[in-house]
Amino acid sequence: MSAHEKAKAKTEQAKGKAKETLGTAIGNDRMAAEGQREKSKGDAREAKEKSKDVFKR
């Protein structure tokens, strides 16, 4: 399940970054903020999974 969660984190990060970039490019602050929030959520999920890996060893 850990690999699934890591993949989900990477997907959230990529979607968030794309949305943030698009929002900034077209001047849509709401979309940019939403993208930044998604990216942060993916970052947090990735950090959680990395910390779980550290304690497994």
JOURTA-V47920 format. One record per residue. N is the residue number from 1. RES is the residue in one small letter. SS is DSSP state (@ for helix, = for strand, . for the rest). PSI is psi in whole degrees, -180 to 180 (NA if undefined). NEAR is the number of other C-alpha atoms within 8 Angstrom. Layout:
N,RES,SS,PSI,NEAR ; N,RES,SS,PSI,NEAR
//
This chain:
1,m,.,-26,4 ; 2,s,@,-39,6 ; 3,a,@,-37,6 ; 4,h,@,-44,7 ; 5,e,@,-38,11 ; 6,k,@,-41,11 ; 7,a,@,-40,8 ; 8,k,@,-40,9 ; 9,a,@,-45,13 ; 10,k,@,-39,10 ; 11,t,@,-45,9 ; 12,e,@,-41,12 ; 13,q,@,-45,14 ; 14,a,@,-45,9 ; 15,k,@,-43,11 ; 16,g,@,-44,15 ; 17,k,@,-42,12 ; 18,a,@,-45,9 ; 19,k,@,-41,13 ; 20,e,@,-46,14 ; 21,t,@,-45,10 ; 22,l,@,-45,10 ; 23,g,@,-41,14 ; 24,t,@,-42,11 ; 25,a,@,-38,7 ; 26,i,@,1,6 ; 27,g,.,22,6 ; 28,n,.,97,9 ; 29,d,@,-35,8 ; 30,r,@,-44,7 ; 31,m,@,-40,12 ; 32,a,@,-43,14 ; 33,a,@,-39,9 ; 34,e,@,-42,11 ; 35,g,@,-41,16 ; 36,q,@,-39,12 ; 37,r,@,-43,9 ; 38,e,@,-42,13 ; 39,k,@,-43,14 ; 40,s,@,-38,10 ; 41,k,@,-41,11 ; 42,g,@,-39,14 ; 43,d,@,-43,10 ; 44,a,@,-41,8 ; 45,r,@,-41,11 ; 46,e,@,-43,12 ; 47,a,@,-40,8 ; 48,k,@,-45,8 ; 49,e,@,-39,11 ; 50,k,@,-41,8 ; 51,s,@,-35,8 ; 52,k,@,-39,8 ; 53,d,@,-39,8 ; 54,v,@,-42,7 ; 55,f,@,-13,6 ; 56,k,@,-26,5 ; 57,r,.,NA,4
//
